[in-house]
Amino acid sequence: MIKKTKLLFLSAIFIVAAPAKAADIKPKINKGDVELGGSLDFNMYSPGVYSVFNAEIGGQYFFADKFSAGLDLSVWRVGKYSLATAIGPVFTKYFWTKDSIAPYVSLRPFSWSKTEGERSYVSSSVRLGTKFFPTDNVSIGPAIDYKIGWRHGYQQHSLGFLGALAVHF
C-alpha cells in the first residue's frame, strides 16, 4: 500500500511539472536568490523496521550561482507512537540547469533531533533530487533522502522518497 502511494505521489509531481514551457523558464538559483519551501515524505527505518511521516520547512540563500546554504526544520511522527523534531543546516549544489529542470544534491551534515520522552540525538542526511520549474519562481520535484542517525548507542538508517515545493525570490 505504501509503495503504491509513493508511486502515485511521485507520478503526480511529474505530471504537474511536465507542461512548463522550458524555453521561457529561468530558474532563480543564482547568487543573491532566496528559496523558501518544504517537503513531505514517507520513510522506512531500521533497526526494527517502522514507518515515519515527515514534514519539513526551510530556507536557503544562494551565496553563489547554483550553491545555497540555509536551515531546515523537520517534524515527524514515528509509527503511531511519538512525535519528533529536528533542526540543522543544509547545503545544496545544483549540477546544471537544462530548460526548466535542475538536478541537485543536498547535504545535511548534522541535525539535532528530539523525540517525545527520549534523549536528543544527532543525524546526517544526503538528498538527491530534481526540481522542475513551471515558472521562474516556483519549483516542485521528487527526491530520495538517505539518513543516518546516532541515538542511544546504535545507528538508525532510513531511505525516504519525498515531494518538495519551493518559492524562489
MDTraj code that builds the backbone (N, CA, C; nanometers):
import mdtraj as md
import numpy as np

residues = "MET ILE LYS LYS THR LYS LEU LEU PHE LEU SER ALA ILE PHE ILE VAL ALA ALA PRO ALA LYS ALA ALA ASP ILE LYS PRO LYS ILE ASN LYS GLY ASP VAL GLU LEU GLY GLY SER LEU ASP PHE ASN MET TYR SER PRO GLY VAL TYR SER VAL PHE ASN ALA GLU ILE GLY GLY GLN TYR PHE PHE ALA ASP LYS PHE SER ALA GLY LEU ASP LEU SER VAL TRP ARG VAL GLY LYS TYR SER LEU ALA THR ALA ILE GLY PRO VAL PHE THR LYS TYR PHE TRP THR LYS ASP SER ILE ALA PRO TYR VAL SER LEU ARG PRO PHE SER TRP SER LYS THR GLU GLY GLU ARG SER TYR VAL SER SER SER VAL ARG LEU GLY THR LYS PHE PHE PRO THR ASP ASN VAL SER ILE GLY PRO ALA ILE ASP TYR LYS ILE GLY TRP ARG HIS GLY TYR GLN GLN HIS SER LEU GLY PHE LEU GLY ALA LEU ALA VAL HIS PHE".split()
xyz = np.array([
    [0.0821, -0.1200, 0.0000],
    [0.0000, 0.0000, 0.0000],
    [0.0863, 0.1262, 0.0000],
    [0.1910, 0.1291, 0.0851],
    [0.2761, 0.2473, 0.0916],
    [0.3512, 0.2657, -0.0396],
    [0.3976, 0.1562, -0.1029],
    [0.4691, 0.1662, -0.2300],
    [0.3791, 0.2248, -0.3377],
    [0.2525, 0.1837, -0.3423],
    [0.1593, 0.2376, -0.4405],
    [0.1354, 0.3859, -0.4165],
    [0.1251, 0.4253, -0.2907],
    [0.1046, 0.5657, -0.2558],
    [0.2245, 0.6492, -0.2994],
    [0.3463, 0.6003, -0.2733],
    [0.4664, 0.6722, -0.3150],
    [0.4707, 0.6879, -0.4662],
    [0.4435, 0.5809, -0.5386],
    [0.4459, 0.5844, -0.6841],
    [0.3430, 0.6833, -0.7383],
    [0.2236, 0.6830, -0.6830],
    [0.1193, 0.7753, -0.7247],
    [0.1601, 0.9199, -0.6959],
    [0.2177, 0.9447, -0.5793],
    [0.2611, 1.0783, -0.5386],
    [0.3694, 1.1313, -0.6329],
    [0.4717, 1.0495, -0.6606],
    [0.5802, 1.0919, -0.7490],
    [0.5312, 1.1110, -0.8928],
    [0.4405, 1.0259, -0.9376],
    [0.3836, 1.0404, -1.0724],
    [0.3076, 1.1714, -1.0852],
    [0.2333, 1.2077, -0.9822],
    [0.1572, 1.3331, -0.9843],
    [0.2507, 1.4534, -0.9944],
    [0.3639, 1.4484, -0.9270],
    [0.4601, 1.5584, -0.9336],
    [0.5111, 1.5753, -1.0766],
    [0.5474, 1.4636, -1.1410],
    [0.5963, 1.4713, -1.2782],
    [0.4890, 1.5238, -1.3732],
    [0.3651, 1.4820, -1.3561],
    [0.2563, 1.5243, -1.4443],
    [0.2289, 1.6731, -1.4290],
    [0.2315, 1.7243, -1.3064],
    [0.2063, 1.8658, -1.2818],
    [0.3193, 1.9511, -1.3387],
    [0.4435, 1.9048, -1.3248],
    [0.5580, 1.9849, -1.3666],
    [0.5848, 1.9777, -1.5164],
    [0.5416, 1.8730, -1.5837],
    [0.5766, 1.8490, -1.7239],
    [0.5327, 1.9572, -1.8223],
    [0.4153, 2.0214, -1.8077],
    [0.3706, 2.1149, -1.9113],
    [0.4452, 2.2476, -1.9191],
    [0.5422, 2.2713, -1.8325],
    [0.6111, 2.4009, -1.8336],
    [0.6747, 2.4287, -1.9690],
    [0.6676, 2.5547, -2.0109],
    [0.7331, 2.5947, -2.1358],
    [0.8799, 2.6184, -2.1046],
    [0.9614, 2.5190, -2.1327],
    [1.1009, 2.5186, -2.0920],
    [1.1797, 2.6377, -2.1433],
    [1.1567, 2.6816, -2.2639],
    [1.2372, 2.7875, -2.3240],
    [1.2222, 2.9203, -2.2505],
    [1.1082, 2.9429, -2.1858],
    [1.0819, 3.0697, -2.1197],
    [1.1232, 3.0719, -1.9724],
    [1.1646, 2.9581, -1.9170],
    [1.1914, 2.9464, -1.7737],
    [1.3386, 2.9747, -1.7445],
    [1.3616, 3.0623, -1.6461],
    [1.4961, 3.0907, -1.5973],
    [1.4932, 3.0753, -1.4458],
    [1.5190, 2.9529, -1.3953],
    [1.5099, 2.9267, -1.2514],
    [1.5943, 3.0223, -1.1683],
    [1.5385, 3.0663, -1.0575],
    [1.6076, 3.1589, -0.9683],
    [1.6939, 3.0797, -0.8701],
    [1.8105, 3.0339, -0.9207],
    [1.9061, 2.9603, -0.8383],
    [2.0455, 3.0205, -0.8561],
    [2.0486, 3.1531, -0.8582],
    [2.1746, 3.2241, -0.8781],
    [2.2095, 3.3091, -0.7568],
    [2.3321, 3.3569, -0.7533],
    [2.3816, 3.4346, -0.6407],
    [2.2829, 3.5448, -0.6030],
    [2.2516, 3.5524, -0.4720],
    [2.1602, 3.6530, -0.4199],
    [2.0151, 3.6092, -0.4121],
    [1.9790, 3.4979, -0.4761],
    [1.8415, 3.4481, -0.4706],
    [1.8154, 3.3785, -0.3362],
    [1.6887, 3.3670, -0.3026],
    [1.6458, 3.3029, -0.1779],
    [1.5409, 3.1982, -0.2117],
    [1.5446, 3.0852, -0.1413],
    [1.4449, 2.9787, -0.1587],
    [1.3767, 2.9526, -0.0248],
    [1.2442, 2.9507, -0.0252],
    [1.1642, 2.9123, 0.0908],
    [1.0744, 2.7983, 0.0465],
    [1.0743, 2.6892, 0.1217],
    [0.9937, 2.5760, 0.0779],
    [0.9785, 2.4689, 0.1819],
    [0.9271, 2.3567, 0.1355],
    [0.9052, 2.2446, 0.2252],
    [0.8902, 2.1161, 0.1480],
    [0.8795, 2.0076, 0.2243],
    [0.8633, 1.8766, 0.1616],
    [0.7853, 1.7843, 0.2538],
    [0.7298, 1.6808, 0.1935],
    [0.6615, 1.5742, 0.2662],
    [0.7212, 1.4430, 0.2205],
    [0.7448, 1.3517, 0.3148],
    [0.7961, 1.2220, 0.2737],
    [0.7551, 1.1118, 0.3704],
    [0.7692, 0.9907, 0.3206],
    [0.7446, 0.8709, 0.3988],
    [0.8738, 0.7901, 0.3987],
    [0.9179, 0.7441, 0.5154],
    [1.0425, 0.6694, 0.5299],
    [1.0176, 0.5343, 0.5937],
    [1.1130, 0.4452, 0.5711],
    [1.1195, 0.3195, 0.6451],
    [1.2532, 0.3198, 0.7185],
    [1.2506, 0.2955, 0.8472],
    [1.3713, 0.2976, 0.9298],
    [1.4123, 0.1573, 0.9694],
    [1.5416, 0.1422, 1.0008],
    [1.5946, 0.0208, 1.0624],
    [1.6773, 0.0668, 1.1811],
    [1.7077, -0.0117, 1.2825],
    [1.6602, -0.1483, 1.3079],
    [1.5145, -0.1485, 1.3516],
    [1.4529, -0.2638, 1.3503],
    [1.3117, -0.2749, 1.3882],
    [1.2284, -0.1920, 1.2937],
    [1.2196, -0.2306, 1.1690],
    [1.1582, -0.1523, 1.0622],
    [1.0253, -0.0912, 1.1065],
    [1.0166, 0.0386, 1.0915],
    [0.8920, 0.1105, 1.1174],
    [0.8841, 0.2285, 1.0227],
    [0.7644, 0.2808, 1.0050],
    [0.7452, 0.3886, 0.9081],
    [0.7380, 0.5238, 0.9777],
    [0.7733, 0.6259, 0.9007],
    [0.7766, 0.7622, 0.9520],
    [0.7147, 0.8553, 0.8476],
    [0.6273, 0.9454, 0.8911],
    [0.5752, 1.0522, 0.8067],
    [0.6478, 1.1790, 0.8479],
    [0.7091, 1.2501, 0.7533],
    [0.7938, 1.3644, 0.7826],
    [0.7472, 1.4877, 0.7057],
    [0.7389, 1.6013, 0.7738],
    [0.7105, 1.7303, 0.7101],
    [0.8281, 1.8228, 0.7414],
    [0.8757, 1.8933, 0.6400],
    [0.9951, 1.9756, 0.6555],
    [0.9723, 2.1131, 0.5928],
    [1.0212, 2.2170, 0.6612],
    [1.0213, 2.3521, 0.6046],
    [1.1624, 2.4072, 0.6176],
    [1.1951, 2.5015, 0.5311],
    [1.3287, 2.5587, 0.5400],
    [1.3485, 2.6736, 0.4442],
    [1.4631, 2.7345, 0.4590],
    [1.5013, 2.8443, 0.3725],
    [1.6488, 2.8349, 0.3395],
    [1.6834, 2.8804, 0.2182],
    [1.8232, 2.8793, 0.1768],
    [1.8550, 3.0083, 0.1014],
    [1.9791, 3.0522, 0.1156],
    [2.0300, 3.1696, 0.0451],
    [2.1353, 3.1228, -0.0547],
    [2.1296, 3.1731, -0.1779],
    [2.2270, 3.1364, -0.2806],
    [2.3474, 3.2293, -0.2681],
    [2.4559, 3.1777, -0.2098],
    [2.5762, 3.2573, -0.1910],
    [2.6636, 3.2573, -0.3170],
    [2.6340, 3.1719, -0.4130],
    [2.6981, 3.1684, -0.5442],
    [2.5984, 3.1052, -0.6410],
    [2.6219, 3.1206, -0.7707],
    [2.5333, 3.0570, -0.8677],
    [2.5293, 2.9063, -0.8425],
    [2.4091, 2.8521, -0.8271],
    [2.3831, 2.7087, -0.8096],
    [2.4365, 2.6502, -0.6790],
    [2.4744, 2.7335, -0.5813],
    [2.5160, 2.6889, -0.4473],
    [2.4333, 2.7639, -0.3438],
    [2.3715, 2.6903, -0.2507],
    [2.2936, 2.7571, -0.1464],
    [2.3190, 2.6932, -0.0110],
    [2.2899, 2.7692, 0.0928],
    [2.3031, 2.7213, 0.2303],
    [2.1864, 2.7781, 0.3099],
    [2.1420, 2.7026, 0.4090],
    [2.0295, 2.7501, 0.4885],
    [2.0030, 2.6637, 0.6090],
    [1.8772, 2.6634, 0.6531],
    [1.8354, 2.5943, 0.7744],
    [1.7055, 2.5201, 0.7469],
    [1.6961, 2.3961, 0.7946],
    [1.5747, 2.3147, 0.7815],
    [1.5192, 2.2803, 0.9185],
    [1.3883, 2.2739, 0.9265],
    [1.3173, 2.2302, 1.0462],
    [1.2244, 2.1170, 1.0053],
    [1.2345, 2.0038, 1.0723],
    [1.1512, 1.8872, 1.0419],
    [1.0664, 1.8489, 1.1610],
    [0.9473, 1.7996, 1.1317],
    [0.8588, 1.7427, 1.2333],
    [0.8093, 1.6110, 1.1766],
    [0.8161, 1.5040, 1.2536],
    [0.7687, 1.3756, 1.2036],
    [0.7052, 1.2915, 1.3118],
    [0.6252, 1.1982, 1.2670],
    [0.5578, 1.1037, 1.3545],
    [0.6194, 0.9675, 1.3283],
    [0.6667, 0.9042, 1.4345],
    [0.7281, 0.7720, 1.4269],
    [0.6185, 0.6694, 1.4515],
    [0.5819, 0.5950, 1.3451],
    [0.4727, 0.4988, 1.3587],
    [0.3487, 0.5696, 1.4076],
    [0.2844, 0.5142, 1.5078],
    [0.1677, 0.5798, 1.5668],
    [0.1964, 0.6267, 1.7089],
    [0.3254, 0.6276, 1.7457],
    [0.3587, 0.6479, 1.8856],
    [0.4080, 0.7862, 1.9229],
    [0.5169, 0.8339, 1.8637],
    [0.5765, 0.9558, 1.9170],
    [0.6004, 1.0606, 1.8091],
    [0.6079, 1.1844, 1.8530],
    [0.6328, 1.2982, 1.7675],
    [0.7778, 1.3412, 1.7883],
    [0.8469, 1.3786, 1.6804],
    [0.9867, 1.4200, 1.6908],
    [1.0085, 1.5471, 1.6094],
    [1.1118, 1.6226, 1.6456],
    [1.1500, 1.7424, 1.5725],
    [1.3005, 1.7395, 1.5484],
    [1.3456, 1.8105, 1.4452],
    [1.4884, 1.8226, 1.4164],
    [1.5149, 1.9580, 1.3532],
    [1.6336, 2.0115, 1.3771],
    [1.6752, 2.1365, 1.3168],
    [1.8227, 2.1264, 1.2822],
    [1.8613, 2.1834, 1.1679],
    [2.0010, 2.1798, 1.1296],
    [2.0267, 2.2509, 0.9985],
    [2.1553, 2.2734, 0.9687],
    [2.1928, 2.3409, 0.8446],
    [2.1778, 2.2495, 0.7235],
    [2.1646, 2.3111, 0.6059],
    [2.1570, 2.2370, 0.4797],
    [2.2378, 2.3121, 0.3743],
    [2.3086, 2.2357, 0.2907],
    [2.3884, 2.2907, 0.1822],
    [2.3460, 2.2213, 0.0539],
    [2.3212, 2.2982, -0.0529],
    [2.2716, 2.2410, -0.1786],
    [2.3563, 2.2866, -0.2958],
    [2.3853, 2.1904, -0.3848],
    [2.4574, 2.2172, -0.5095],
    [2.3706, 2.1694, -0.6248],
    [2.3395, 2.2599, -0.7168],
    [2.2671, 2.2248, -0.8392],
    [2.3720, 2.1906, -0.9443],
    [2.3546, 2.0763, -1.0122],
    [2.4548, 2.0312, -1.1086],
    [2.4542, 2.1157, -1.2344],
    [2.3405, 2.1361, -1.2910],
    [2.3215, 2.2143, -1.4120],
    [2.1750, 2.2484, -1.4234],
    [2.1456, 2.3399, -1.5105],
    [2.0066, 2.3752, -1.5354],
    [1.9810, 2.3571, -1.6836],
    [1.8937, 2.2673, -1.7161],
    [1.8562, 2.2408, -1.8557],
    [1.7097, 2.2788, -1.8684],
    [1.6836, 2.3849, -1.9419],
    [1.5476, 2.4337, -1.9589],
    [1.4867, 2.4614, -1.8218],
    [1.3847, 2.3870, -1.7832],
    [1.3185, 2.4118, -1.6544],
    [1.3509, 2.3025, -1.5525],
    [1.4580, 2.2281, -1.5746],
    [1.4948, 2.1163, -1.4864],
    [1.6278, 2.1462, -1.4189],
    [1.6358, 2.1219, -1.2877],
    [1.7588, 2.1470, -1.2130],
    [1.7844, 2.0329, -1.1141],
    [1.8664, 1.9329, -1.1509],
    [1.9027, 1.8275, -1.0559],
    [1.9953, 1.8831, -0.9471],
    [1.9880, 1.8254, -0.8277],
    [2.0666, 1.8776, -0.7167],
    [2.1037, 1.7672, -0.6183],
    [2.1997, 1.8002, -0.5335],
    [2.2330, 1.7173, -0.4182],
    [2.2373, 1.8107, -0.2974],
    [2.1773, 1.7665, -0.1867],
    [2.1782, 1.8437, -0.0621],
    [2.2431, 1.7619, 0.0469],
    [2.3186, 1.8294, 0.1304],
    [2.3832, 1.7660, 0.2448],
    [2.3337, 1.8335, 0.3715],
    [2.2894, 1.7534, 0.4635],
    [2.2557, 1.7989, 0.5981],
    [2.3591, 1.7339, 0.6891],
    [2.4706, 1.8049, 0.7165],
    [2.5811, 1.7417, 0.7886],
    [2.5445, 1.6974, 0.9294],
    [2.4554, 1.7704, 0.9930],
    [2.4055, 1.7277, 1.1235],
    [2.2718, 1.7945, 1.1503],
    [2.1850, 1.7221, 1.2146],
    [2.0588, 1.7758, 1.2634],
    [2.0454, 1.7320, 1.4079],
    [2.0058, 1.8233, 1.4907],
    [1.9794, 1.7898, 1.6297],
    [1.8329, 1.7516, 1.6385],
    [1.8044, 1.6327, 1.6914],
    [1.6673, 1.5805, 1.6952],
    [1.6243, 1.5510, 1.8375],
    [1.4956, 1.5635, 1.8603],
    [1.4368, 1.5335, 1.9907],
    [1.3053, 1.4608, 1.9688],
    [1.2896, 1.3454, 2.0334],
    [1.1678, 1.2660, 2.0273],
    [1.1011, 1.2715, 2.1641],
    [0.9682, 1.2750, 2.1650],
    [0.8932, 1.2788, 2.2910],
    [0.9406, 1.1701, 2.3867],
    [0.9731, 1.2095, 2.5091],
    [1.0070, 1.1140, 2.6130],
    [1.1434, 1.0483, 2.5995],
    [1.2281, 1.0951, 2.5090],
    [1.3608, 1.0368, 2.4905],
    [1.4667, 1.1461, 2.4904],
    [1.5933, 1.1015, 2.4995],
    [1.7043, 1.1969, 2.4910],
    [1.7196, 1.2439, 2.3469],
    [1.7849, 1.3579, 2.3302],
    [1.8098, 1.4085, 2.1954],
    [1.9185, 1.3255, 2.1275],
    [1.9266, 1.3363, 1.9943],
    [2.0279, 1.2641, 1.9186],
    [2.0638, 1.3425, 1.7932],
    [2.1649, 1.2954, 1.7206],
    [2.2156, 1.3638, 1.6025],
    [2.1982, 1.2741, 1.4808],
    [2.1693, 1.3362, 1.3660],
    [2.1594, 1.2608, 1.2408],
    [2.2221, 1.3427, 1.1279],
    [2.2535, 1.2750, 1.0186],
    [2.3039, 1.3384, 0.8962],
    [2.2270, 1.2806, 0.7796],
    [2.2170, 1.3578, 0.6703],
    [2.1485, 1.3030, 0.5535],
    [2.2041, 1.3612, 0.4242],
    [2.1831, 1.2839, 0.3177],
    [2.2178, 1.3249, 0.1822],
    [2.0913, 1.3084, 0.0987],
    [2.0605, 1.4090, 0.0189],
    [1.9399, 1.4062, -0.0636],
    [1.9795, 1.4293, -0.2101],
    [1.9237, 1.3489, -0.2982],
    [1.9455, 1.3627, -0.4416],
    [1.8089, 1.3815, -0.5066],
    [1.7935, 1.4897, -0.5817],
    [1.6620, 1.5173, -0.6389],
    [1.6683, 1.6007, -0.7647],
    [1.5517, 1.6302, -0.8171],
    [1.5367, 1.7151, -0.9342],
    [1.4235, 1.8133, -0.9084],
    [1.4495, 1.9378, -0.9395],
    [1.3447, 2.0386, -0.9284],
    [1.2995, 2.0770, -1.0682],
    [1.1684, 2.0806, -1.0854],
    [1.1068, 2.1268, -1.2097],
    [1.0510, 2.2659, -1.1815],
    [1.0764, 2.3588, -1.2715],
    [1.0324, 2.4963, -1.2544],
    [0.9202, 2.5264, -1.3535],
    [0.7937, 2.5160, -1.3117],
    [0.6835, 2.5544, -1.4004],
    [0.6836, 2.7047, -1.4270],
    [0.7422, 2.7831, -1.3329],
    [0.7648, 2.9266, -1.3522],
    [0.9053, 2.9563, -1.3005],
    [0.9520, 3.0782, -1.3223],
    [1.0846, 3.1167, -1.2730],
    [1.0949, 3.1064, -1.1216],
    [0.9836, 3.1292, -1.0521],
    [0.9854, 3.1431, -0.9069],
    [0.9309, 3.0245, -0.8291],
    [0.8841, 2.9203, -0.8941],
    [0.8245, 2.8063, -0.8241],
    [0.8926, 2.6786, -0.8707],
    [0.9296, 2.5941, -0.7739],
    [0.9863, 2.4629, -0.8086],
    [0.9086, 2.3535, -0.7379],
    [0.9015, 2.2395, -0.8048],
    [0.8348, 2.1222, -0.7497],
    [0.9148, 2.0020, -0.7980],
    [0.9281, 1.9019, -0.7120],
    [1.0031, 1.7862, -0.7596],
    [1.0227, 1.6771, -0.6576],
    [1.0624, 1.5603, -0.7090],
    [1.0877, 1.4447, -0.6244],
    [1.2339, 1.4400, -0.5791],
    [1.2589, 1.3642, -0.4741],
    [1.3954, 1.3422, -0.4259],
    [1.4008, 1.2118, -0.3474],
    [1.5211, 1.1614, -0.3344],
    [1.5498, 1.0449, -0.2499],
    [1.6386, 1.0949, -0.1379],
    [1.6079, 1.0574, -0.0150],
    [1.6808, 1.1053, 0.1023],
    [1.7337, 0.9857, 0.1814],
    [1.8660, 0.9803, 0.2024],
    [1.9257, 0.8765, 0.2863],
    [1.9715, 0.9424, 0.4150],
    [1.9275, 0.8885, 0.5274],
    [1.9572, 0.9474, 0.6578],
    [2.0188, 0.8424, 0.7495],
    [2.1145, 0.8865, 0.8294],
    [2.1719, 0.8009, 0.9332],
    [2.1671, 0.8789, 1.0641],
    [2.1222, 0.8130, 1.1680],
    [2.1117, 0.8767, 1.2983],
    [2.1852, 0.7961, 1.4035],
    [2.2414, 0.8667, 1.4996],
    [2.3112, 0.8023, 1.6101],
    [2.2323, 0.8322, 1.7366],
    [2.1701, 0.7278, 1.7902],
    [2.0900, 0.7507, 1.9095],
    [2.1045, 0.6353, 2.0069],
    [2.1333, 0.6704, 2.1289],
    [2.1358, 0.5755, 2.2405],
    [2.2246, 0.4549, 2.2132],
    [2.3422, 0.4752, 2.1532],
    [2.4376, 0.3680, 2.1346],
    [2.4189, 0.2832, 2.0091],
    [2.3280, 0.3148, 1.9222],
    [2.3137, 0.2397, 1.7975],
    [2.2821, 0.3352, 1.6826],
    [2.2975, 0.2841, 1.5617],
    [2.2702, 0.3636, 1.4427],
    [2.1348, 0.3278, 1.3844],
    [2.0699, 0.4292, 1.3266],
    [1.9461, 0.4098, 1.2520],
    [1.9704, 0.4565, 1.1099],
    [1.9183, 0.3833, 1.0144],
    [1.9298, 0.4209, 0.8738],
    [1.7894, 0.4334, 0.8163],
    [1.7715, 0.5282, 0.7251],
    [1.6415, 0.5380, 0.6583],
    [1.6611, 0.5801, 0.5144],
    [1.5689, 0.5381, 0.4331],
    [1.5642, 0.5783, 0.2937],
    [1.4240, 0.6319, 0.2695],
    [1.4165, 0.7566, 0.2263],
    [1.2872, 0.8192, 0.2064],
    [1.2701, 0.8722, 0.0663],
    [1.1467, 0.8759, 0.0215],
    [1.1093, 0.9334, -0.1067],
    [1.0176, 1.0507, -0.0767],
    [1.0484, 1.1659, -0.1333],
    [0.9727, 1.2834, -0.0958],
    [0.9350, 1.3688, -0.2145],
    [0.8399, 1.4557, -0.1910],
    [0.7993, 1.5567, -0.2862],
    [0.8216, 1.6923, -0.2233],
    [0.8781, 1.7846, -0.2989],
    [0.9116, 1.9161, -0.2454],
    [0.8467, 2.0270, -0.3291],
    [0.8171, 2.1368, -0.2633],
    [0.7609, 2.2557, -0.3260],
    [0.8341, 2.3757, -0.2676],
    [0.8787, 2.4687, -0.3525],
    [0.9514, 2.5865, -0.3030],
    [0.9171, 2.7083, -0.3871],
    [0.9344, 2.8248, -0.3235],
    [0.9203, 2.9537, -0.3895],
    [1.0582, 3.0188, -0.3880],
    [1.0989, 3.0736, -0.5015],
    [1.2316, 3.1350, -0.5176],
    [1.2160, 3.2838, -0.5428],
    [1.2936, 3.3632, -0.4698],
    [1.2891, 3.5101, -0.4831],
    [1.4201, 3.5622, -0.5385],
])
top = md.Topology()
chain = top.add_chain()
for i, resn in enumerate(residues, 1):
    res = top.add_residue(resn, chain, resSeq=i)
    for name in ("N", "CA", "C"):
        top.add_atom(name, md.element.get_by_symbol(name[0]), res)
traj = md.Trajectory(xyz[None], top)
